[in-house]
Amino acid sequence: MIKIYEHFLKYFVLMLFTVLAFSAFSEETSYNDELDRRIYTLKNKGHFPGVALAIIKSGIPTYIRTYGEADISNNIPVSSKTVFELASLTKQMTALAIMTLVEEEQLSIESKLVTYVKDAPKEWENITVNQLLSHTAGLSHRFEETVNGTLLLDYSVDDMLTAAKQTPMHAKPGTDWNYSDQGYFLLGIIIEAVSRKTFAEYMHTKFFKPLGMSQTHLLDQKKVVPYLAQGYALKNGEIERNRRVWQFGLTSHFGVMSSLDDMVRWEAELANPSVINRKALEATWKLQRTFDSGDSCESWGYSRGWQAHTVEGRRILSHGGYSGTAYIRAVDHNFSIIVLTNREDTQDSLSPFALGWAAANFIEPTINADGLRCWE
């Protein structure tokens, strides 16, 4: 009788576990299906050829999805290994590199730019490292030499530095905020001077290789890159190739290329640092230039490589890239969203952030699905 009872009890426990497991699986499947529908609708609305999207909670990926095509001409679908241009998502990595050198006492945020640049313009003499990080150095945004507004095919580091020196200032250092690729290019110059490595070598040895980010590298048009996504633009409602074929000698302002798999590794490290210096990382989150806030946010502005927002006492970091990328780090909610696409982000088209905020809202309904509008 006792054996029959034990057998029944084991059977009951097994069935209960099966029911609970099936219920959890069903809820998860339903959850994923609903979010899939939201993202797929926005993908089509924005005419994104391909999308790779991840949700990471406390450093652990809980949702990884890919949609559409990495290469329309050859009908190649996007996968988590597809390599995208990150564009200005590079800036948070460059800022982290600078703050790492600061924490290692190889550099000060108050160091002067002219210490590291020979024959610098007189207007640069008061520019500090921190002003470069926070876009308050008074520099212009674009600075590369063009012919009738068209970029050249190849730029050496010297070509870029010469062009930077010849570009008029936007404002006096420290008096205004102006988003500046030029400033983050010059941060790359500083990293190379201090580390005595090329920017690419420094980033690879300090971060990418230790983190196992084997698909992550700096822009190199001569390199054969497996799983490389083709880039597209939306013009007059039609998708066309975007012809981003320029080669730059130093791309600390926009040049990192990576896959969703590798960016999940990056986010896992940001969430639970072991390779990255935690103090350096947290220093990149600190607000440096505050903007006027409306009623929807307590504060917002630019930190170092990130837009920084405080909403209901909780920090949310974000940044986008012109190539069609978006990164949201809800630091105090303990989750992040990474969106990689191969369609340029322009003012007249749906932003890749639309997908990111929709996913963030799905997880945390207090975050507006249309994004943070801290100025209102």
C-alpha positions in Angstrom: 0.0 0.0 0.0 2.9 2.3 0.9 4.7 1.6 -2.4 1.4 2.4 -4.3 1.1 5.7 -2.4 4.8 6.6 -3.1 4.3 5.7 -6.8 1.2 7.9 -6.9 2.9 10.8 -5.2 5.9 10.7 -7.6 3.4 10.6 -10.5 1.5 13.5 -9.1 4.6 15.6 -8.6 5.8 14.7 -12.1 2.5 15.7 -13.7 2.4 18.9 -11.6 5.8 19.9 -12.8 4.9 19.1 -16.4 1.7 21.3 -16.2 3.7 24.2 -14.7 6.5 23.9 -17.2 4.0 23.8 -20.1 2.1 26.7 -18.6 5.4 28.7 -18.3 6.4 27.7 -21.8 2.9 28.8 -23.2 3.1 32.1 -21.4 6.7 32.7 -22.8 5.6 31.7 -26.3 2.6 34.0 -26.1 4.9 36.8 -24.7 7.3 36.4 -27.6 4.5 36.2 -30.2 3.0 39.4 -29.1 6.3 41.3 -29.1 7.2 39.7 -32.4 4.0 41.2 -33.9 4.8 44.6 -32.6 8.4 44.6 -33.9 7.4 43.0 -37.3 4.7 45.7 -37.8 7.3 48.5 -37.1 9.9 46.8 -39.3 7.4 46.9 -42.2 6.2 50.4 -41.4 9.8 51.7 -41.4 10.9 49.8 -44.5 13.8 48.2 -42.7 15.3 45.5 -45.0 16.7 43.7 -42.0 16.5 43.9 -38.2 18.3 42.1 -35.3 16.9 42.8 -31.9 17.8 41.6 -28.4 16.4 42.1 -24.9 18.9 41.5 -22.1 17.9 41.4 -18.5 20.6 41.7 -15.9 23.2 40.7 -18.5 21.2 37.6 -19.7 19.6 37.6 -23.1 15.9 36.8 -22.8 14.7 37.6 -26.3 16.8 37.5 -29.5 15.0 37.9 -32.8 16.0 38.6 -36.4 13.8 39.8 -39.2 14.2 40.3 -42.9 17.2 40.4 -45.1 20.9 41.3 -44.6 21.4 41.3 -48.4 18.4 41.9 -50.6 20.1 41.1 -53.9 21.1 37.6 -52.7 18.1 36.9 -50.5 20.3 36.4 -47.4 18.4 36.6 -44.2 19.5 38.4 -41.1 20.9 36.2 -38.3 22.4 36.9 -34.9 25.8 36.6 -36.6 25.1 39.3 -39.2 27.6 42.0 -38.9 26.2 45.6 -39.0 27.8 49.0 -38.9 27.2 50.4 -35.4 28.0 54.0 -36.5 27.7 56.3 -33.5 27.1 53.5 -31.0 30.9 53.5 -31.3 31.0 56.6 -29.2 30.0 54.9 -25.9 32.9 52.5 -26.5 35.4 55.3 -27.2 34.2 57.1 -24.1 34.7 54.0 -22.1 38.3 53.6 -23.5 39.0 57.2 -22.4 37.6 56.8 -18.9 39.6 53.5 -18.6 42.8 55.4 -19.3 41.7 58.0 -16.7 41.0 55.3 -14.1 44.5 53.8 -14.9 45.9 57.3 -14.2 47.4 57.5 -17.7 45.2 60.5 -18.5 43.1 63.2 -16.8 39.7 64.4 -18.0 41.0 67.9 -17.6 44.0 67.2 -19.8 44.2 69.6 -22.7 43.7 68.4 -26.3 46.8 70.4 -27.5 49.0 68.2 -25.3 48.4 65.4 -27.8 48.1 67.3 -31.1 51.1 69.0 -32.7 50.5 72.4 -34.4 47.0 72.6 -33.0 44.9 75.7 -33.9 45.0 78.4 -31.2 41.3 78.0 -30.8 41.9 74.5 -29.4 44.2 75.5 -26.6 41.5 75.4 -23.8 39.7 72.3 -25.0 39.7 69.5 -22.4 39.3 65.8 -22.7 36.0 66.0 -20.8 34.7 68.7 -23.2 35.4 66.3 -26.1 33.5 63.5 -24.3 30.5 65.7 -23.6 30.3 67.5 -27.0 31.0 70.8 -25.2 34.4 71.6 -26.8 32.8 74.0 -29.3 33.8 71.9 -32.3 31.8 71.3 -35.5 30.1 68.0 -36.2 31.4 66.9 -39.6 34.9 67.8 -40.6 36.2 65.5 -43.4 37.3 67.0 -46.6 34.7 66.8 -49.4 34.5 67.7 -53.1 31.3 69.5 -53.9 29.8 68.0 -50.8 30.8 64.5 -51.7 33.2 62.4 -49.4 36.4 61.0 -50.9 37.1 57.3 -51.0 40.1 57.2 -48.8 41.3 59.3 -45.8 44.5 58.8 -43.9 44.7 59.8 -40.2 46.9 62.7 -41.3 44.3 63.8 -43.9 41.5 63.7 -41.2 43.6 65.6 -38.7 44.5 68.3 -41.2 40.8 68.7 -42.1 39.9 68.9 -38.4 42.4 71.6 -37.8 41.0 73.6 -40.8 37.3 73.3 -39.8 35.9 76.4 -38.2 34.8 76.3 -34.5 31.1 76.1 -33.7 31.5 78.0 -30.4 34.0 78.9 -27.8 35.0 75.8 -25.8 32.8 75.1 -22.8 30.0 77.6 -23.8 27.7 75.5 -25.9 26.6 71.9 -26.7 27.1 70.7 -30.3 27.1 67.0 -31.2 30.5 66.5 -32.8 32.0 63.6 -34.8 35.1 65.8 -34.9 35.4 65.7 -31.1 35.2 61.9 -30.9 37.8 61.6 -33.8 40.1 63.7 -31.7 39.5 61.4 -28.7 40.8 58.6 -30.9 43.9 60.6 -31.5 44.4 60.9 -27.7 43.8 57.2 -27.1 46.5 56.4 -29.7 49.0 58.9 -28.2 48.5 57.7 -24.6 48.3 53.9 -25.3 50.9 53.9 -28.1 48.6 51.6 -30.0 46.3 52.3 -32.9 42.7 52.8 -31.9 41.8 49.5 -33.4 44.5 47.6 -31.6 43.6 49.2 -28.3 40.0 48.4 -28.5 40.6 44.8 -29.7 43.2 44.0 -27.0 41.5 45.9 -24.1 37.9 44.9 -24.8 36.8 42.9 -27.8 39.3 39.9 -27.6 38.9 39.4 -23.8 35.1 39.5 -24.2 35.2 36.9 -27.0 33.8 39.4 -29.5 35.3 37.7 -32.5 33.0 39.4 -35.0 33.7 42.9 -33.8 36.2 45.1 -35.5 36.8 48.6 -36.9 35.8 49.7 -40.3 38.1 48.3 -43.0 36.7 48.3 -46.6 39.5 45.9 -47.8 38.6 43.3 -45.2 36.5 40.2 -46.1 33.9 40.2 -43.4 31.8 37.0 -43.1 28.0 37.6 -42.6 28.3 41.3 -43.5 25.0 43.1 -44.0 24.6 45.3 -47.0 23.6 48.9 -46.2 20.4 50.6 -47.6 18.6 53.9 -47.5 15.0 54.9 -47.9 14.5 57.5 -50.6 11.0 58.6 -51.8 9.5 55.5 -50.3 11.9 53.1 -52.1 14.8 51.1 -50.7 18.2 51.7 -52.4 21.8 50.9 -51.7 23.4 53.6 -49.6 27.0 53.3 -51.0 28.9 53.7 -47.8 32.3 52.7 -49.2 34.6 55.3 -47.7 37.8 54.3 -45.9 39.0 56.3 -42.9 42.3 55.8 -41.1 40.7 56.4 -37.7 37.1 55.9 -36.8 36.8 56.4 -33.1 33.6 58.4 -33.8 31.6 55.9 -35.8 33.7 52.9 -37.1 32.9 49.8 -34.9 31.2 46.9 -36.8 29.6 44.1 -34.9 26.9 41.4 -34.7 24.0 40.9 -32.3 25.8 37.9 -30.8 28.8 40.1 -30.0 26.7 43.0 -28.8 24.9 40.7 -26.4 28.3 39.8 -25.0 29.2 43.5 -24.7 25.9 44.3 -22.8 26.5 41.3 -20.5 29.8 42.8 -19.6 28.3 46.3 -19.0 25.7 44.7 -16.7 28.2 42.7 -14.7 31.7 44.1 -15.3 34.7 41.7 -14.9 37.0 42.8 -17.8 35.8 46.4 -18.0 36.7 48.8 -15.2 33.5 49.5 -13.3 34.4 53.0 -12.2 35.3 53.9 -15.8 32.0 52.5 -17.0 29.9 54.4 -14.4 31.8 57.6 -15.2 30.5 57.4 -18.8 26.9 57.5 -17.4 27.3 60.7 -15.4 25.4 63.7 -16.8 27.8 66.3 -18.1 25.6 68.7 -20.0 22.0 69.2 -18.8 19.2 70.1 -21.1 16.0 71.8 -20.2 13.4 69.2 -19.1 9.6 69.3 -19.3 7.2 67.4 -17.1 8.0 63.9 -18.3 11.6 63.6 -17.0 13.4 64.8 -13.9 16.5 65.4 -15.9 18.2 64.7 -19.2 21.2 65.6 -21.2 24.5 64.2 -22.5 26.9 62.2 -20.3 30.0 60.6 -22.0 29.0 58.7 -25.1 25.4 58.4 -24.0 22.2 60.4 -23.8 21.2 60.2 -20.1 17.7 60.5 -18.8 16.1 60.3 -15.3 12.4 59.3 -15.3 10.6 58.6 -12.0 14.0 58.4 -10.3 15.3 55.8 -12.6 18.2 56.2 -15.1 17.8 55.4 -18.8 20.7 55.7 -21.2 20.4 55.7 -24.9 22.3 56.3 -28.1 21.7 55.8 -31.8 23.8 55.4 -35.0 23.1 56.8 -38.4 23.5 53.4 -40.1 20.3 52.3 -38.4 21.2 51.3 -34.8 19.8 52.0 -31.4 20.8 51.0 -27.8 18.7 51.6 -24.7 20.1 50.8 -21.2 17.4 51.0 -18.6 20.1 50.9 -15.8 17.8 50.9 -12.8 15.2 48.6 -14.5 18.0 46.1 -15.1 17.4 45.5 -18.8 18.7 46.7 -22.1 17.5 46.7 -25.7 19.8 46.5 -28.7 18.5 47.2 -32.2 20.7 46.7 -35.3 19.3 47.4 -38.8 20.8 48.0 -42.2 18.7 51.0 -43.2 20.0 54.5 -42.5 18.3 56.6 -39.9 17.1 59.8 -41.5 14.7 62.5 -40.4 12.0 61.5 -42.9 11.9 57.8 -42.0 10.9 55.8 -38.9 13.8 55.6 -36.5 15.2 52.3 -35.3 14.6 53.7 -31.8 10.9 53.1 -32.6 11.6 49.4 -32.4 13.7 49.8 -29.2 11.2 51.9 -27.3 8.4 49.5 -28.3 10.3 46.6 -26.8 11.2 48.6 -23.7 7.5 49.5 -23.2 6.5 45.9 -23.6 8.8 45.0 -20.7 8.2 48.1 -18.6 4.9 49.8 -19.4 6.0 53.0 -17.5 8.4 53.6 -20.4 6.6 55.4 -23.2 6.3 53.2 -26.3 6.9 56.3 -28.4 10.2 57.1 -26.6 11.3 59.6 -24.0 10.4 63.2 -24.8 12.1 64.8 -21.9 11.7 68.3 -23.3 7.9 68.2 -23.0 
